[in-house]
């Protein structure tokens, strides 16, 4: 078992599955799922139908796992940790439901989105319901500190989305602004998961802040991994080009812009804005990024962030199985190929 864990901790090891990661906390995840389902109960038949639909199409449960594993670093997992994980999942699900309305998206994880099946008005109300259930779960149990951590994350997520929308109109995102956007938009939620897990089992503000920063670093690396997927850095090797179509400036592209002439930057920005067929546009942008080392640079930054997170965790938590389990989860979300 020890040899297998050591292999899983290697960045180049890709044989691990979600079920492998869940195995050490399988019992705790069952308790969490029961509490999460219970927190979504309602006496309104339509809402109950939609809540059952949401539960059935749950994802990998990465965020609850970050809460549980972070808590386990500092003692046995108890009711407060389960409530923290449920709070995260309720508010995260609410933001996803609202995001699908904002983005006019009709699919989520291969399933129809709530707005696709029940229209926008109902989807917005469902998101509001989930948000209220999360707030009540925290307030009724006086988990005000956990609620504060997550409320700050939701505020930052909204700010990050708006900042990205504002800058995308002018396509003038610098690397500094890019990291500010993804810190707020993506990393803040994973940071809150780790902070909530720690806070549920430890009252040291220094430890909680270190775990929040650990999660933030992981969230930044996670987003860069997503950027790389868009340019073909995945199992298929085929670029999705979604970010290009949506005119988002991601790290590989931002770096490539810093390595070429102003006229070349203007040419690529004009191409991205143009009505050139997507396939041709994506191929040309990917070629440009490869030519100027954008993918290599982004991979390097991703690895640096992960290594910084690992070093911080070693300073914060004692060695042991739980710390290794958390590091394996980190490798899984950052080094994944799809």
Rosetta blueprint (number, residue, H / E / L):
1 X L
2 X H
3 X H
4 X H
5 X H
6 X H
7 X H
8 X H
9 X L
10 X L
11 X L
12 X L
13 X L
14 X L
15 X L
16 X L
17 X L
18 X H
19 X H
20 X H
21 X H
22 X H
23 X H
24 X L
25 X L
26 X H
27 X H
28 X H
29 X H
30 X H
31 X H
32 X H
33 X H
34 X H
35 X H
36 X H
37 X H
38 X H
39 X H
40 X L
41 X L
42 X L
43 X L
44 X L
45 X H
46 X H
47 X H
48 X H
49 X H
50 X H
51 X H
52 X H
53 X H
54 X H
55 X H
56 X H
57 X L
58 X L
59 X L
60 X L
61 X L
62 X H
63 X H
64 X H
65 X H
66 X H
67 X H
68 X H
69 X H
70 X H
71 X H
72 X H
73 X L
74 X L
75 X L
76 X L
77 X L
78 X L
79 X H
80 X H
81 X H
82 X H
83 X H
84 X H
85 X H
86 X H
87 X H
88 X H
89 X H
90 X H
91 X H
92 X H
93 X H
94 X H
95 X H
96 X H
97 X H
98 X H
99 X H
100 X H
101 X H
102 X H
103 X L
104 X L
105 X L
106 X L
107 X E
108 X E
109 X L
110 X L
111 X E
112 X E
113 X L
114 X H
115 X H
116 X H
117 X H
118 X H
119 X H
120 X H
121 X H
122 X H
123 X H
124 X H
125 X H
126 X H
127 X H
128 X H
129 X H
130 X H
131 X H
132 X H
133 X H
134 X H
135 X H
136 X H
137 X H
138 X H
139 X H
140 X H
141 X L
142 X L
143 X L
144 X H
145 X H
146 X H
147 X H
148 X H
149 X H
150 X H
151 X H
152 X H
153 X H
154 X H
155 X H
156 X H
157 X H
158 X H
159 X H
160 X H
161 X H
162 X H
163 X H
164 X H
165 X H
166 X H
167 X H
168 X H
169 X H
170 X H
171 X L
172 X L
173 X L
174 X L
175 X H
176 X H
177 X H
178 X H
179 X H
180 X H
181 X H
182 X H
183 X H
184 X H
185 X H
186 X H
187 X H
188 X H
189 X H
190 X H
191 X H
192 X H
193 X H
194 X H
195 X H
196 X H
197 X H
198 X H
199 X H
200 X L
201 X L
202 X L
203 X L
204 X L
205 X H
206 X H
207 X H
208 X H
209 X H
210 X H
211 X H
212 X H
213 X H
214 X H
215 X H
216 X H
217 X H
218 X H
219 X H
220 X H
221 X H
222 X H
223 X H
224 X H
225 X H
226 X H
227 X H
228 X H
229 X H
230 X H
231 X L
232 X L
233 X L
234 X L
235 X L
236 X L
237 X L
238 X L
239 X L
240 X L
241 X L
242 X H
243 X H
244 X H
245 X H
246 X L
247 X L
248 X L
249 X L
250 X L
251 X H
252 X H
253 X H
254 X H
255 X H
256 X H
257 X H
258 X H
259 X L
260 X L
261 X L
262 X H
263 X H
264 X H
265 X H
266 X H
267 X H
268 X H
269 X H
270 X H
271 X H
272 X H
273 X H
274 X L
275 X L
276 X L
277 X L
278 X H
279 X H
280 X H
281 X H
282 X H
283 X H
284 X H
285 X H
286 X H
287 X H
288 X H
289 X H
290 X H
291 X H
292 X L
293 X L
294 X H
295 X H
296 X H
297 X H
298 X H
299 X H
300 X H
301 X H
302 X H
303 X H
304 X H
305 X H
306 X H
307 X H
308 X H
309 X H
310 X H
311 X H
312 X H
313 X H
314 X H
315 X H
316 X H
317 X L
318 X L
319 X L
320 X L
321 X H
322 X H
323 X H
324 X H
325 X H
326 X H
327 X H
328 X H
329 X H
330 X H
331 X H
332 X H
333 X H
334 X H
335 X H
336 X L
337 X L
338 X L
